[in-house]
Amino acid sequence: MLFGLPFVCYALIASCNPKGCSLDPRSWHSPLDFVPTSKGGGSTFLVSFAAMVAWFAAQAALHLLLPGPLIEGVLLPTGKKLKYKLTGFKNLLVTLAVALTLGLRENPSTKEPWLALCYDYYVPLLTASLAFSTLLSVALYAASFRGGGNGGRGKEGKKAKTTKKAQLLASHGTTGCAVYDFFMGRELNPRFSFSTFDWKEFCELYPGLIGWVVLDLGCAAKQWSVNSKMGSGGGSFGLFSSLLLSFSPKASPSTSTPLVPNLFSSSGNLSASLLLVCLFHAAYVADALWHERAILTTMDITTDGFGFMLVFGDLTWVPFTYSLQARYLVDYPNQLSKFAIAFILMLNIGAYAVFRGSNSQKDAFRRDPSDPSVRHLKTLQTRTGRKLLVSGWWGVARHINYCGDWLLGWSWCLPCGFGHAVPYFYVAYFAGLLLHRDRRDGKSCAAKYGADWEKYCRIVRWRIVPFVY
Ligand code: NDP
């Protein structure tokens, strides 16, 4: 996993790039072929690394400076609750405002919007992100040995003398096998003692997710500049107005000018397929950041240590594999019919309704079972004192939220058409992730609720997809 996951990131570039797109490794191209050479190979990586550090620092600075509510997390084994400052949605808005103003200005050396550099430097940026993730994981691993551990919960904690400020260790990341612990993460909530800045919560939602949206925008800027004549009124206003006009009912093929995208053609400034992918991804990220407090009760925050698995997943895997469809559409523009656009839009909206409806319903129920939005739902009383929903979304399937999430993934992949299989990597990978997560959660609920969970499974028969699985 330590080497396999980074390999997949590069394999996706080797298998699908401007020179070809294929599942057959014999026809792949070296990712090095797509490293810009104009400024010298070595310095390209250094500049990209500097950009990555600046990006991380900028997101952290915004997070620290912007106002946001201080919300308590779950009760920790120490009997305390940590406070988290939540500014994710504001970070996104500020970043988008900067990207859509400064980032769309013309870069004098390339005659393209600055943002298009995200596409041009995709491989060095991926490498920089991988290097950054590895360094951060090493630093977190080393830092986890400071203090005395968690006072008897991890193996180390048993031996260590516990101090008042001793850090809490994750049980999965304290096996004593250094490589395994490095991968899983030793410390549960790495923080500076003087600040509410939480490394794990920050990395889970800020630089990676917002970086994904910016990479997408970079791909859109690249396609726009390739398809447009920058000299004829391009620049920042040109692309910005193009984006706005995409939604205008007047933007029809018959009225289009070089600055107005033709939504139904792959030869417009910005194709409908790429526009849909960018909007869908941005909406997904905006949704996650709008509901930021929901992450405080997820396994990632409450149970998993912050090691290479999460650091790499958050900072490298998510932005650089989830933006695959946008990168693909720059290299292989796909023309969508009006019918296809309507179908994909409906799929996205329907999938979002399932995804958001189910997640919000459980969230509301867990926060306050007497909330007017959930108090009419049927429940199963368990011996732990907690109730399980057996009607509403959670009566349809035990993980109906995964079903909605997976269908959302389909709406991101379908704009790529059926010319190549590689852009469908996301739905294949995500199906595996969700199946594994469903099993893992099922086991933990069975351990938590015992016979009551079996009863619940008999009432709600389907795991993820009603009448199928
Ligand atoms: P879930 O939202 O599925 O929560 C599972 C927990 O909900 C269980 O452990 C249980 O905890 C509670 N629960 C289960 N059944 C019921 C019920 N009938 N009534 C009330 N509570 C119930 O957890 P995840 O973190 O796996 O998923 C959250 C969302 O994040 C999903 O939509 C998922 O698709 C998405 N996700 C996206 C990823 C991505 O990369 N895009 C990666 C991972 C997740 P308890 O009873 O203790 O409250």
Residues whose N, C-alpha, C, O or C-beta is under 5 A from the ligand:
A	BS01	NDP	T298 M299 K387 L388 L389 W394 R398 N401 Y402 D405 D441
